[in-house]
Amino acid sequence: MALADRTLLAIGAIWALALIASGIAPYDRTTWLMEVLPVLIAAPVLVATRKRLPLTTLVYALIAIHGLILVYGGAYTYARVPFGFWLQDVLGFARNPYDRIGHFAQGFVPAMVARELLLRVFRIEGRNILNFLVVCVALAISAFYELIEWWAALAMGAGADEFLGTQGDVWDTQWDMFMALTGALLALLVLARRHDRQLARLKKTTAP
């Protein structure tokens, strides 16, 4: 069995268990479904592309972690995640910060996925333009997600409050995008070299 197949099998098993556990009695069923929907979309896409475009182990691991962040947040809603309340008490925050963690991951993980696709599929060579495009993609994803939250608010009215998770912060949208930007920049800073090494090894193993 190829490495990508083994990795995806592990991710699938972990995600399946997490989805089952979180979906038994979530705080709000509609919010749970909206929060875990990216996981339900990503899983078949990863499986469908595993032969033609197997990803690095690093990116697969990051996607797996991001999926768990979404599932965990969906089970409780982001404003009620127990780990967030623990952080709030320990760090003295005025609100549950799990939503901030989620949006940080929304920049961190897509940045590395974008970096891999830009290098392998679009053959971007210049590192400056690569980093610029990676950040742009991460911010575009963050902005689009904020539009989804806006559309949910328009469609569901007060019923979207659990999904939005603003906790009364009028600057929540700006904070969400700032955290995504921070995540994308940090991902490039701390993981670029490791990612390059894995890409080099992957190129050798997949070369005809």
C-alpha positions as CSV (number, residue, x, y, z in Angstrom):
1,M,0.0,0.0,0.0
2,A,1.4,3.4,-1.0
3,L,2.3,6.0,1.7
4,A,-0.6,8.3,0.6
5,D,-3.1,5.4,0.9
6,R,-1.8,4.5,4.4
7,T,-1.9,8.1,5.5
8,L,-5.4,8.8,4.2
9,L,-6.6,5.5,5.8
10,A,-5.3,6.8,9.1
11,I,-6.9,10.2,8.6
12,G,-10.1,8.7,7.5
13,A,-10.3,6.5,10.6
14,I,-9.5,9.4,12.9
15,W,-12.0,11.7,11.3
16,A,-14.7,9.1,11.2
17,L,-14.3,8.5,15.0
18,A,-14.3,12.2,15.7
19,L,-17.4,12.8,13.6
20,I,-19.3,10.0,15.2
21,A,-18.3,11.1,18.7
22,S,-19.1,14.8,18.0
23,G,-22.3,14.0,16.1
24,I,-24.0,11.9,18.8
25,A,-25.3,14.8,20.8
26,P,-23.9,18.1,19.5
27,Y,-24.9,21.4,21.2
28,D,-26.7,22.5,18.0
29,R,-27.2,20.0,15.1
30,T,-27.4,22.7,12.4
31,T,-24.2,24.4,13.6
32,W,-22.5,21.0,13.9
33,L,-23.3,20.2,10.3
34,M,-22.1,23.6,9.0
35,E,-18.9,23.4,11.0
36,V,-18.0,19.8,9.9
37,L,-19.0,20.3,6.3
38,P,-15.4,21.2,5.1
39,V,-14.3,17.8,6.5
40,L,-17.0,16.0,4.6
41,I,-16.0,17.8,1.5
42,A,-12.2,17.4,2.0
43,A,-12.3,13.7,2.6
44,P,-13.6,12.5,-0.8
45,V,-11.4,15.1,-2.6
46,L,-8.3,13.8,-0.8
47,V,-9.2,10.2,-1.7
48,A,-9.9,11.1,-5.4
49,T,-6.6,12.9,-5.8
50,R,-4.3,10.4,-3.9
51,K,-3.0,8.7,-7.0
52,R,-2.7,11.7,-9.3
53,L,-1.5,14.2,-6.7
54,P,-0.4,12.6,-3.4
55,L,0.5,15.3,-1.0
56,T,3.4,15.5,1.4
57,T,3.0,13.9,4.8
58,L,3.3,17.3,6.4
59,V,0.4,18.7,4.5
60,Y,-1.7,15.6,5.1
61,A,-1.0,15.9,8.9
62,L,-2.0,19.5,8.9
63,I,-5.2,18.8,7.1
64,A,-6.0,16.0,9.6
65,I,-5.4,18.4,12.5
66,H,-7.5,21.1,11.0
67,G,-10.3,18.7,10.5
68,L,-10.2,17.8,14.1
69,I,-10.3,21.4,15.1
70,L,-13.4,21.9,13.0
71,V,-15.1,18.8,14.4
72,Y,-14.3,19.7,18.0
73,G,-15.7,23.2,17.5
74,G,-18.8,21.8,15.8
75,A,-19.6,19.6,18.7
76,Y,-19.8,22.4,21.2
77,T,-20.0,25.5,19.0
78,Y,-16.9,27.6,19.0
79,A,-18.0,29.8,21.8
80,R,-18.6,26.9,24.1
81,V,-15.6,24.6,23.6
82,P,-14.3,23.4,27.0
83,F,-10.7,23.8,26.0
84,G,-11.4,27.4,25.1
85,F,-12.9,28.0,28.5
86,W,-9.8,26.5,30.1
87,L,-7.6,28.8,28.1
88,Q,-9.8,31.7,28.9
89,D,-9.4,31.0,32.6
90,V,-5.6,30.4,32.4
91,L,-4.8,33.4,30.3
92,G,-7.4,35.7,31.6
93,F,-9.1,36.4,28.3
94,A,-12.5,38.2,28.2
95,R,-14.0,35.5,25.9
96,N,-13.6,31.9,24.8
97,P,-10.6,32.1,22.4
98,Y,-11.3,28.8,20.5
99,D,-12.8,30.7,17.6
100,R,-9.5,32.6,17.3
101,I,-7.6,29.2,17.3
102,G,-9.9,28.0,14.5
103,H,-9.3,31.0,12.3
104,F,-5.6,30.9,13.0
105,A,-5.7,27.3,11.7
106,Q,-7.8,28.5,8.8
107,G,-4.8,30.5,7.7
108,F,-2.0,28.2,8.8
109,V,-3.2,25.0,7.1
110,P,-4.6,26.4,3.8
111,A,-1.3,28.3,3.5
112,M,0.7,25.1,3.4
113,V,-1.8,23.4,1.1
114,A,-1.7,26.4,-1.3
115,R,2.2,26.4,-1.1
116,E,2.2,22.8,-2.2
117,L,-0.2,23.3,-5.1
118,L,1.5,26.5,-6.2
119,L,4.9,24.7,-6.3
120,R,3.8,21.4,-7.8
121,V,0.8,22.2,-10.0
122,F,1.4,25.9,-11.0
123,R,5.2,25.6,-11.0
124,I,5.7,28.9,-9.2
125,E,9.5,29.3,-8.9
126,G,10.2,32.8,-7.4
127,R,10.1,32.5,-3.6
128,N,8.9,36.1,-3.1
129,I,5.9,35.7,-5.5
130,L,5.3,32.3,-4.0
131,N,5.0,33.6,-0.5
132,F,2.9,36.5,-1.7
133,L,0.5,34.2,-3.4
134,V,0.3,31.8,-0.5
135,V,-0.8,34.6,1.8
136,C,-3.2,35.9,-0.7
137,V,-4.8,32.5,-1.0
138,A,-5.1,32.1,2.7
139,L,-6.7,35.6,3.1
140,A,-9.1,34.9,0.2
141,I,-10.2,31.7,1.9
142,S,-10.7,33.6,5.2
143,A,-12.6,36.3,3.4
144,F,-14.9,33.8,1.6
145,Y,-15.6,32.1,4.9
146,E,-16.7,35.4,6.4
147,L,-19.0,35.8,3.4
148,I,-20.4,32.4,4.2
149,E,-21.0,33.6,7.8
150,W,-22.8,36.7,6.5
151,W,-25.0,34.6,4.2
152,A,-25.8,32.3,7.1
153,A,-26.8,35.3,9.2
154,L,-29.0,36.6,6.4
155,A,-30.7,33.2,5.8
156,M,-31.0,32.0,9.4
157,G,-31.3,35.3,11.4
158,A,-30.8,34.7,15.1
159,G,-30.4,31.0,14.4
160,A,-27.0,31.7,13.0
161,D,-25.6,33.0,16.2
162,E,-24.1,29.7,17.3
163,F,-22.4,29.3,13.9
164,L,-21.1,32.9,13.9
165,G,-19.6,32.7,17.4
166,T,-19.0,36.4,17.6
167,Q,-19.6,36.5,21.4
168,G,-20.6,40.1,21.1
169,D,-17.4,41.3,19.5
170,V,-18.3,43.9,16.8
171,W,-14.8,43.4,15.3
172,D,-15.0,39.6,15.1
173,T,-14.8,39.5,11.3
174,Q,-11.6,41.6,11.4
175,W,-10.1,39.5,14.1
176,D,-10.9,36.3,12.2
177,M,-9.1,37.5,9.1
178,F,-6.2,38.9,11.2
179,M,-5.8,35.5,12.8
180,A,-5.8,33.8,9.4
181,L,-3.2,36.2,8.2
182,T,-1.1,35.5,11.2
183,G,-1.4,31.8,10.8
184,A,-0.4,31.9,7.1
185,L,2.7,34.0,7.8
186,L,3.8,31.8,10.7
187,A,3.3,28.7,8.6
188,L,5.6,30.1,6.0
189,L,8.1,31.1,8.6
190,V,8.4,27.9,10.5
191,L,7.5,25.1,8.0
192,A,8.8,26.3,4.5
193,R,12.2,24.5,4.8
194,R,10.7,21.3,6.2
195,H,8.1,21.4,3.5
196,D,10.8,21.8,0.8
197,R,12.6,18.8,2.1
198,Q,9.5,16.7,2.0
199,L,8.7,17.9,-1.5
200,A,12.1,16.9,-2.7
201,R,11.7,13.4,-1.3
202,L,8.2,13.1,-2.7
203,K,9.5,14.1,-6.1
204,K,12.1,11.3,-6.0
205,T,9.5,8.7,-5.0
206,T,6.9,9.7,-7.6
207,A,9.4,10.3,-10.5
208,P,8.7,7.9,-13.5
